[in-house]
Amino acid sequence: MDVKKPTTYAQQLEILKKRGCVIENETWALEVLKNINYYRLSAYFIPFKKDENTYFEGTTFENVYHIYEFDRKLRSLIFSMLEEIEILLRTRISYFFSHKYGALGYKDTDNFNLNHDNEKFNKHYSDMIEQNKTKAFVKHHIEEYGSQFPLWVLVELMSLGELSFFYSDMLIADRKAIANDVFGTQEKNVCSWLACLTNLRNSCAHYSRLYNAVFPFRPRTPNGYGYTLQKRVFDYLIVVKFMYLDADKWNNTYVTAIKQLINEYDGYLDLNHLGFLDSWEDMLRK
């Protein structure tokens, strides 16, 4: 099977024009293509496709570029939210687990459910410690404590995905305690939400497209919640709201920032492509 041949920036521009994209400022558009991979940018043309090789009438390069910029800023905003949730989880999970089972209780397979592969778990974190041995806190525990890492230290090497797996592997009574005490919900919800937010976090970290994206997992909807969560960005933001504890900061910083971002790009966006409902602002507020 033949592989596509590379195209020049000028050729990429011609392909867009041939498909019906209106380009008013070709010099500027060429500069955009020099800074943003054509393959990446082409994904933002998907909602404008009439068929495989034709865009709907009125599709402009400027409109698509502004959607791209909106998406970039939204990813950055969401990543900031998730950073706080990740650090919260490191704190609450390690505090609960360490006080119940001891600083090194994570080494005992009896403290986890039957899905937990303790050998694989310990091998993974031995590798992580080796890879991070030049970091000050890792080096300190290697030299001063014979490579014995209390859980509250070890979690500083964990990603959100690893925290999700750790939580899922905990005994159900422990999962219930954290879910209820921290988030006021069922442990099944937290397991689902962590898996979803891990996917969202990875999308943001790798600069993946959020606009018009459909995520692989549908978050569990809490009992009694008046809306069934779907697989769009808006639904994942609802999950972020559920797991973000500071109501004032959430409402006054993050929801306000989302509103400002949407207003900034008003006229370029179709909020349906993000899963946003007409009542999105009220739904996002705590």
Protein Blocks (a to p, Z undefined) as FASTA:
>chain_A
ZZdddddfklmmmmmmmnopacfblmlmmmmmmmmcfklmmmmmmmmpfblmbccehiaf
klmmmmmmmmmmmmmmmmmmmmmmmmmmmmmmmmmmmmmnojklmmpmklpcfklcfklm
mmmmmmmmmmmmmpmklmmmmmmnoopacfklmmmmpcfklmmmmmmmpcfklmmmmmmm
mnopafklmmmmmmmmmmmmmmmmnopafehpacfbdcdddehiabdcdfbfklmmmmmm
mmmmblmlmmmmmmmmmmmmmmmmgojacfklnopafklmmmmpZZ
